[in-house]
Amino acid sequence: MSGAFDEMTNGDGSIRPAYAALSRWLSNVPPDVLDYRRKEAEFIFRRIGITFAVYGDSDAQERLIPFDIIPRILTGTEWRRMSRGLEQRVKALNLYLKDIYSRREILKAGVVPEDLVYQNPAFRPEMNGQKVPHDLYVHIAGIDVVRVDADTFYVLEDNARTPSGVSYMLENREIMMRLFPELFADNRVAPVENYTDELLATLKSVAPHSASSDPAVVVLTPGIYNSAYYEHSFLADKLGVELVEGRDLFVRNDVVYMRTTEGPRRVDVIYRRLDDDFLDPLTFRPDSALGVPGLMSAYNAGNVTLTNAVGTGVADDKAVYSYMPDIIRFYLGEEPLLKNVPTWRCREPDHLKYVLEHLSELVVKEVHGSGGYGMLIGPRADKAQIELFRAKLKQDPNNFIAQPTLALSTCPTFVDEGIAPRHVDLRPFVLTGSDRVRIVPGGLTRVALEAGSLVVNSSQGGGTKDTWVLEES
């Protein structure tokens, strides 16, 4: 896209300081060497089994997420500014969730419309009045951030349910260090490998007050057929905790236990990678074979912590997203440090009118959509696609929001035709414990590998990059 900010190269062709060492290295490395190392990285990914499944695919094949071997680089100054904004945003999300499941002051004040909460399919009435350990709901957040110029980062989406992708962040770094040790010798790159130590410290810090001094933590997975199972297994291994399925746990006297060869063992914290609906067949979907009968009873009694808490999805849909600046002001009395993308709520008649008149210029998204599905990118859509969305908007305007088509920043990327700019976003992971907030420098950079594409989602053909934050002398 013309006008996109190039993160490596200035408008006059000079190289930005953060990319200086990388640019020199790229100019001296033959393309066949880069191609060989890309294939080597792919071989390693296949050998260790980093694949994902695309639901609804006719061939249902396990796929590799393409990995680009050229890192994305941020300066320490840029990262510190971003991380302050991320911490502010997640703090506000936690206060918002505590409020809407208790006093609902923000609804009484008219800052957020009541129907956006009560009619939200992710709203859980079962959580009304529920006291969660340490008043924290979102312990692990993945905040999607895009860049449009040298100084401006926008939050594109808040992921407050079960954000995924951190295993790719960690594996990308490990492979880069293995294949390109010379690059790390020339650049002071902040480490990310301590993420699982920080995650474990966070999980233990939010254990219920009834837990022992060394709380027992498990990772709860839907099982081997889940698209993110590799990540579940990877994280449990790195954390040094058990990976369990629902059948491995049971509840007795409102306490959760894990079945072991040495008898039942109490569980204090469940890092659940299971959607709310499937957690407990006695409370939610009665046909769920993935959950733990009675889990919500133990949760209500305060004897187990679920990370993230039940009902957090009510805070991260795309309609609530549009109110995040107001949510931050309401709870923190501060101006947002990270901007929101300007958003038209199609539920509002004047917004809908504008969107219908400018469909060819806008990005239209389903309020509860994810993965790049159910979306119109107006400038890249044909007339038939635009008219299809026009009909959808008129039929169900409440289900859509619209945003301007942002010129996402680009980073150098090794593609079939050589090194070329491709659009990127970033998902940093924010860990909130009872003691403090932890944010490992960087995150998962996702890249749209097709020339001109703005869709970075892996389900839509996007890839990933290692993200470097340079430590300053």
C-alpha positions as CSV (number, residue, x, y, z in Angstrom):
1,M,0.0,0.0,0.0
2,S,1.4,3.4,-1.0
3,G,2.1,5.6,2.0
4,A,2.9,2.8,4.4
5,F,5.6,3.6,6.9
6,D,8.8,1.5,6.2
7,E,10.3,0.5,9.5
8,M,13.8,0.0,8.0
9,T,14.2,2.7,5.4
10,N,13.6,6.4,5.5
11,G,11.9,8.2,2.7
12,D,15.3,9.3,1.3
13,G,16.5,5.7,1.2
14,S,18.7,5.9,4.2
15,I,18.5,3.2,6.9
16,R,17.0,3.9,10.2
17,P,19.6,3.4,13.1
18,A,17.9,0.4,14.6
19,Y,18.2,-1.5,11.4
20,A,21.8,-0.4,10.5
21,A,23.6,-3.6,11.5
22,L,20.9,-5.8,10.0
23,S,20.9,-3.9,6.7
24,R,24.7,-4.3,6.5
25,W,24.4,-8.0,7.1
26,L,21.6,-8.4,4.5
27,S,23.7,-6.6,1.9
28,N,26.5,-9.1,2.4
29,V,24.5,-12.4,2.5
30,P,23.8,-14.1,-0.9
31,P,20.1,-14.9,-1.5
32,D,20.8,-18.6,-1.8
33,V,22.2,-18.6,1.8
34,L,19.0,-16.9,3.0
35,D,16.9,-19.4,1.1
36,Y,18.9,-22.3,2.6
37,R,18.4,-21.0,6.1
38,R,14.7,-20.4,5.5
39,K,14.4,-24.1,4.4
40,E,16.4,-25.1,7.5
41,A,14.1,-23.2,9.7
42,E,11.1,-24.9,8.1
43,F,12.7,-28.3,8.6
44,I,13.2,-27.6,12.3
45,F,9.6,-26.4,12.7
46,R,8.3,-29.6,11.0
47,R,10.6,-31.8,13.1
48,I,9.3,-30.4,16.4
49,G,5.7,-30.4,15.2
50,I,4.8,-26.7,15.2
51,T,1.6,-26.9,13.2
52,F,-1.9,-25.6,13.3
53,A,-5.2,-26.7,11.8
54,V,-7.7,-24.4,10.0
55,Y,-11.2,-25.2,11.1
56,G,-13.5,-25.7,8.2
57,D,-10.7,-26.5,5.7
58,S,-11.9,-29.1,3.3
59,D,-8.5,-30.9,3.4
60,A,-8.2,-30.4,7.2
61,Q,-4.4,-30.5,6.9
62,E,-2.1,-29.6,9.7
63,R,0.0,-26.6,8.4
64,L,3.1,-24.8,9.3
65,I,2.8,-21.1,10.0
66,P,5.3,-19.6,7.6
67,F,8.3,-18.1,9.4
68,D,10.2,-15.2,8.0
69,I,13.9,-15.2,8.8
70,I,14.3,-11.4,8.8
71,P,13.5,-10.0,12.3
72,R,11.4,-7.0,13.0
73,I,13.2,-4.5,15.2
74,L,12.0,-1.9,17.8
75,T,14.1,0.5,19.8
76,G,14.2,0.4,23.5
77,T,12.5,3.8,23.6
78,E,9.7,2.7,21.3
79,W,9.2,-0.4,23.4
80,R,9.1,1.4,26.7
81,R,6.5,3.8,25.4
82,M,4.4,0.9,24.0
83,S,4.6,-1.2,27.2
84,R,3.4,1.7,29.4
85,G,0.3,1.9,27.1
86,L,-0.2,-1.8,27.3
87,E,-0.1,-1.9,31.1
88,Q,-2.5,1.0,31.3
89,R,-4.9,-0.7,28.9
90,V,-5.0,-4.1,30.6
91,K,-5.4,-2.4,34.0
92,A,-8.5,-0.7,32.7
93,L,-9.8,-4.0,31.2
94,N,-9.5,-5.6,34.6
95,L,-11.4,-2.7,36.3
96,Y,-14.1,-2.8,33.7
97,L,-14.7,-6.5,34.1
98,K,-14.8,-6.2,37.9
99,D,-17.3,-3.4,37.6
100,I,-19.7,-5.0,35.1
101,Y,-19.9,-8.2,37.1
102,S,-20.6,-6.2,40.3
103,R,-21.7,-2.6,40.8
104,R,-21.8,-1.6,37.0
105,E,-21.0,2.0,37.7
106,I,-19.9,2.4,34.1
107,L,-23.3,1.4,32.8
108,K,-25.1,3.6,35.3
109,A,-22.9,6.5,34.1
110,G,-23.9,5.8,30.5
111,V,-20.4,5.5,29.3
112,V,-21.0,2.0,27.8
113,P,-24.5,1.1,26.6
114,E,-26.1,-1.6,28.7
115,D,-27.2,-3.7,25.8
116,L,-23.5,-4.1,24.7
117,V,-23.0,-6.0,27.9
118,Y,-26.3,-7.8,28.5
119,Q,-26.8,-8.9,24.9
120,N,-23.2,-9.9,24.4
121,P,-22.9,-13.7,23.9
122,A,-19.7,-13.7,26.0
123,F,-21.4,-12.1,29.0
124,R,-21.8,-14.6,31.8
125,P,-24.6,-14.0,34.3
126,E,-23.1,-16.7,36.4
127,M,-20.3,-14.3,37.2
128,N,-22.5,-11.6,38.7
129,G,-21.3,-10.9,42.2
130,Q,-18.6,-13.5,41.8
131,K,-15.5,-12.7,43.8
132,V,-12.4,-13.7,41.8
133,P,-9.0,-14.1,43.5
134,H,-7.2,-10.8,43.8
135,D,-9.9,-9.0,41.8
136,L,-8.1,-9.9,38.6
137,Y,-9.9,-11.2,35.5
138,V,-7.3,-10.9,32.7
139,H,-4.1,-12.5,33.8
140,I,-2.8,-13.1,30.2
141,A,-3.6,-10.6,27.5
142,G,-2.6,-10.5,23.9
143,I,-3.0,-6.9,22.6
144,D,-2.7,-6.5,18.8
145,V,-0.8,-3.4,17.9
146,V,-0.2,-1.8,14.5
147,R,2.1,1.0,13.5
148,V,1.4,3.8,11.0
149,D,4.3,6.2,11.3
150,A,7.5,6.8,13.3
151,D,5.6,7.8,16.5
152,T,2.1,6.3,16.2
153,F,1.0,2.9,17.4
154,Y,-2.7,1.9,17.4
155,V,-4.3,-0.9,19.3
156,L,-6.2,-3.0,16.8
157,E,-7.7,-5.6,19.1
158,D,-7.8,-6.7,22.7
159,N,-7.5,-10.5,23.3
160,A,-8.7,-11.1,26.8
161,R,-10.0,-14.7,26.6
162,T,-7.3,-17.3,25.7
163,P,-4.8,-15.4,23.6
164,S,-2.5,-17.7,21.5
165,G,0.7,-17.3,19.7
166,V,3.3,-17.0,22.5
167,S,4.9,-20.4,21.6
168,Y,5.7,-19.0,18.2
169,M,7.3,-16.0,19.8
170,L,9.6,-18.3,21.8
171,E,10.3,-20.8,19.1
172,N,11.0,-18.0,16.6
173,R,13.7,-16.6,18.9
174,E,15.2,-20.0,19.5
175,I,15.5,-20.8,15.8
176,M,16.9,-17.3,15.0
177,M,19.6,-17.7,17.6
178,R,20.5,-21.2,16.3
179,L,20.6,-20.2,12.6
180,F,21.9,-16.6,12.8
181,P,24.2,-16.4,15.9
182,E,26.3,-13.7,14.1
183,L,23.3,-11.3,14.1
184,F,22.9,-11.5,17.9
185,A,26.6,-10.8,18.2
186,D,26.1,-7.5,16.4
187,N,22.9,-6.5,18.1
188,R,22.0,-6.2,21.8
189,V,18.6,-7.9,21.7
190,A,16.5,-8.1,24.8
191,P,15.8,-11.7,25.8
192,V,12.3,-13.3,25.6
193,E,13.2,-16.8,26.9
194,N,12.3,-15.8,30.4
195,Y,8.6,-15.5,29.4
196,T,7.6,-18.9,30.9
197,D,9.4,-18.0,34.2
198,E,7.4,-14.8,34.3
199,L,4.2,-16.6,33.4
200,L,4.7,-19.2,36.1
201,A,5.4,-16.4,38.7
202,T,2.2,-14.7,37.5
203,L,0.1,-17.8,37.7
204,K,1.3,-18.7,41.2
205,S,0.8,-15.1,42.4
206,V,-3.0,-15.3,41.6
207,A,-3.6,-18.5,43.4
208,P,-6.5,-18.5,45.8
209,H,-5.8,-17.5,49.4
210,S,-6.5,-21.1,50.5
211,A,-3.6,-22.4,48.4
212,S,-0.4,-23.7,49.8
213,S,2.8,-21.6,49.7
214,D,3.7,-23.5,46.5
215,P,0.4,-23.5,44.5
216,A,-0.2,-26.3,42.1
217,V,-0.7,-25.1,38.5
218,V,-2.0,-27.1,35.5
219,V,-2.6,-26.2,31.8
220,L,-6.1,-27.4,30.8
221,T,-6.3,-28.3,27.1
222,P,-9.3,-29.5,25.0
223,G,-7.0,-32.2,23.7
224,I,-4.9,-33.2,20.7
225,Y,-7.4,-32.2,18.1
226,N,-7.4,-28.6,19.1
227,S,-5.7,-26.3,16.6
228,A,-3.4,-24.8,19.3
229,Y,-2.6,-28.1,21.0
230,Y,1.1,-27.7,20.2
231,E,1.2,-24.5,22.2
232,H,-0.7,-26.0,25.1
233,S,1.9,-28.9,25.3
234,F,4.8,-26.5,24.7
235,L,3.8,-24.2,27.5
236,A,3.1,-27.0,30.0
237,D,6.5,-28.4,29.3
238,K,8.3,-25.1,29.6
239,L,6.4,-24.2,32.8
240,G,7.2,-27.6,34.4
241,V,3.5,-28.3,35.1
242,E,1.0,-30.9,34.1
243,L,-0.9,-30.7,30.9
244,V,-4.4,-32.0,31.6
245,E,-7.7,-32.7,29.9
246,G,-11.0,-32.4,31.7
247,R,-11.1,-36.1,32.4
248,D,-7.9,-35.8,34.4
249,L,-9.6,-33.5,37.0
250,F,-12.4,-33.9,39.4
251,V,-14.1,-31.8,42.1
252,R,-14.8,-33.0,45.6
253,N,-16.2,-30.7,48.4
254,D,-15.7,-27.7,46.1
255,V,-12.0,-28.4,45.7
256,V,-10.4,-29.4,42.3
257,Y,-8.1,-32.4,42.3
258,M,-5.9,-34.0,39.6
259,R,-5.8,-37.7,39.2
260,T,-2.2,-39.0,39.6
261,T,-0.6,-42.4,40.1
262,E,0.1,-41.4,43.7
263,G,-3.5,-40.4,44.4
264,P,-5.5,-37.2,44.1
265,R,-3.5,-33.9,44.1
266,R,-5.1,-30.6,44.8
267,V,-5.1,-28.0,41.9
268,D,-5.0,-24.3,42.8
269,V,-4.6,-22.6,39.4
270,I,-5.9,-23.7,36.1
271,Y,-4.4,-22.0,33.0
272,R,-7.3,-22.9,30.8
273,R,-7.1,-23.0,27.0
274,L,-10.8,-24.0,26.9
275,D,-13.7,-21.7,26.0
276,D,-16.2,-20.8,28.7
277,D,-18.9,-22.9,27.2
278,F,-17.0,-26.1,27.6
279,L,-15.6,-25.6,31.1
280,D,-18.3,-27.2,33.2
281,P,-21.2,-29.3,31.9
282,L,-23.1,-28.6,35.1
283,T,-23.1,-24.9,34.5
284,F,-22.6,-24.3,30.8
285,R,-23.0,-26.7,27.9
286,P,-24.4,-29.9,29.3
287,D,-23.0,-31.8,26.2
288,S,-19.4,-30.8,26.9
289,A,-17.1,-33.7,27.3
290,L,-14.1,-31.4,27.6
291,G,-14.7,-29.8,30.9
292,V,-14.8,-30.7,34.6
293,P,-18.2,-31.3,36.3
294,G,-18.5,-29.0,39.3
295,L,-15.6,-26.8,38.4
296,M,-17.7,-23.6,38.7
297,S,-18.8,-24.7,42.1
298,A,-15.2,-24.8,43.2
299,Y,-14.5,-21.5,41.4
300,N,-17.5,-19.9,43.2
301,A,-16.2,-21.1,46.5
302,G,-12.9,-19.4,45.9
303,N,-10.9,-22.6,45.9
304,V,-9.4,-22.4,42.4
305,T,-8.2,-19.7,40.1
306,L,-9.0,-19.8,36.4
307,T,-6.8,-17.9,34.1
308,N,-8.2,-16.1,32.4
309,A,-11.4,-15.7,34.5
310,V,-14.8,-16.8,33.1
311,G,-16.6,-14.1,31.2
312,T,-13.7,-12.0,30.1
313,G,-14.9,-12.2,26.5
314,V,-17.4,-9.4,27.2
315,A,-14.5,-7.0,27.3
316,D,-12.8,-7.8,24.0
317,D,-15.3,-7.7,21.2
318,K,-15.0,-5.1,18.5
319,A,-17.9,-3.0,19.7
320,V,-16.6,-2.7,23.3
321,Y,-13.2,-2.0,21.8
322,S,-14.5,1.3,20.4
323,Y,-15.3,2.4,24.0
324,M,-11.8,1.6,25.4
325,P,-10.6,5.2,25.4
326,D,-13.7,6.1,27.5
327,I,-13.2,3.1,29.7
328,I,-9.6,4.1,30.4
329,R,-10.7,7.7,31.3
330,F,-13.6,6.4,33.5
331,Y,-11.5,4.1,35.7
332,L,-8.1,5.6,35.6
333,G,-8.7,9.3,35.0
334,E,-6.0,9.2,32.4
335,E,-5.8,9.8,28.7
336,P,-5.0,6.6,26.7
337,L,-1.3,6.2,26.0
338,L,-2.0,4.0,23.0
339,K,-4.5,5.1,20.4
340,N,-7.6,3.3,19.2
341,V,-8.3,3.0,15.5
342,P,-11.3,5.4,14.8
343,T,-14.3,3.2,14.7
344,W,-17.9,3.6,13.3
345,R,-20.5,1.6,15.2
346,C,-23.0,0.4,12.7
347,R,-25.6,0.1,15.5
348,E,-25.8,3.9,15.5
349,P,-27.8,5.3,12.6
350,D,-25.5,8.1,11.7
351,H,-22.5,5.8,11.8
352,L,-24.3,3.3,9.6
353,K,-25.2,6.0,7.1
354,Y,-21.6,7.0,6.8
355,V,-20.4,3.5,6.4
356,L,-22.9,2.6,3.7
357,E,-21.8,5.7,1.8
358,H,-18.1,4.9,2.1
359,L,-17.9,1.1,1.9
360,S,-15.2,1.1,-0.8
361,E,-12.9,3.0,1.5
362,L,-13.4,1.1,4.8
363,V,-12.6,-2.1,6.6
364,V,-15.8,-3.7,7.9
365,K,-15.6,-6.3,10.7
366,E,-18.1,-8.6,12.5
367,V,-18.3,-7.5,16.2
368,H,-17.6,-11.0,17.4
369,G,-15.4,-12.1,14.5
370,S,-11.8,-13.3,14.7
371,G,-9.0,-14.8,12.6
372,G,-9.5,-12.4,9.7
373,Y,-12.9,-14.0,8.8
374,G,-16.1,-12.2,8.2
375,M,-14.3,-9.0,7.1
376,L,-14.5,-6.6,4.2
377,I,-11.4,-4.6,3.1
378,G,-13.2,-2.1,0.9
379,P,-10.2,-0.9,-1.2
380,R,-9.5,-4.5,-2.2
381,A,-13.1,-5.7,-2.6
382,D,-14.9,-6.0,-5.9
383,K,-18.4,-4.7,-6.5
384,A,-20.1,-7.9,-5.7
385,Q,-18.3,-8.2,-2.3
386,I,-19.2,-4.6,-1.4
387,E,-22.9,-5.2,-2.3
388,L,-22.9,-8.4,-0.2
389,F,-21.7,-6.5,2.8
390,R,-24.1,-3.6,2.1
391,A,-27.0,-6.1,2.4
392,K,-25.5,-7.6,5.6
393,L,-25.1,-4.2,7.2
394,K,-28.7,-3.2,6.4
395,Q,-30.0,-6.5,7.7
396,D,-28.0,-6.7,11.0
397,P,-26.1,-3.4,11.6
398,N,-25.6,-4.3,15.3
399,N,-23.2,-7.1,14.2
400,F,-20.7,-4.8,12.5
401,I,-18.2,-2.0,13.1
402,A,-16.1,-0.2,10.4
403,Q,-12.7,1.4,10.5
404,P,-10.5,3.3,8.1
405,T,-8.1,1.2,6.0
406,L,-4.8,1.8,7.8
407,A,-1.5,1.8,6.0
408,L,0.1,-0.7,8.3
409,S,3.9,-0.4,8.6
410,T,6.1,-2.6,6.6
411,C,9.2,-4.6,7.4
412,P,11.8,-6.3,5.1
413,T,10.7,-9.8,4.4
414,F,12.3,-12.7,2.5
415,V,9.8,-13.9,-0.1
416,D,10.2,-15.8,-3.3
417,E,11.3,-12.7,-5.3
418,G,13.8,-11.7,-2.7
419,I,13.7,-9.1,0.1
420,A,10.6,-7.0,-0.1
421,P,8.5,-4.9,2.3
422,R,5.4,-6.6,3.8
423,H,2.8,-5.3,6.2
424,V,3.1,-6.4,9.9
425,D,1.3,-6.2,13.2
426,L,2.5,-7.1,16.7
427,R,0.9,-9.1,19.5
428,P,2.7,-8.4,22.8
429,F,1.7,-10.5,25.8
430,V,0.8,-8.8,29.0
431,L,0.9,-10.8,32.3
432,T,-0.9,-9.4,35.3
433,G,-0.3,-11.0,38.7
434,S,-1.3,-10.0,42.2
435,D,2.2,-8.6,42.7
436,R,2.9,-6.8,39.4
437,V,2.6,-6.6,35.6
438,R,5.1,-8.4,33.5
439,I,5.7,-7.7,29.8
440,V,8.5,-9.6,28.0
441,P,10.1,-7.2,25.4
442,G,8.7,-7.8,22.0
443,G,5.9,-10.2,21.2
444,L,4.7,-12.1,18.1
445,T,5.1,-10.1,14.9
446,R,2.7,-11.4,12.3
447,V,3.3,-10.6,8.6
448,A,1.1,-10.5,5.5
449,L,3.3,-12.5,3.0
450,E,1.3,-11.6,-0.1
451,A,2.3,-8.3,-1.7
452,G,-0.1,-5.5,-0.7
453,S,-2.1,-7.7,1.7
454,L,-3.1,-6.3,5.0
455,V,-4.3,-9.6,6.5
456,V,-1.7,-11.1,8.8
457,N,-3.7,-13.9,10.4
458,S,-2.2,-17.3,10.1
459,S,-5.6,-18.7,9.1
460,Q,-5.5,-16.4,6.1
461,G,-1.9,-17.2,4.9
462,G,0.0,-14.9,7.2
463,G,3.4,-15.7,8.7
464,T,5.4,-14.7,11.7
465,K,8.7,-13.0,12.5
466,D,11.1,-12.8,15.5
467,T,10.6,-9.4,17.2
468,W,13.7,-7.7,18.5
469,V,13.8,-4.9,21.1
470,L,17.2,-3.4,21.1
471,E,18.8,-2.8,24.5
472,E,20.4,0.6,24.7
473,S,23.9,1.2,25.9
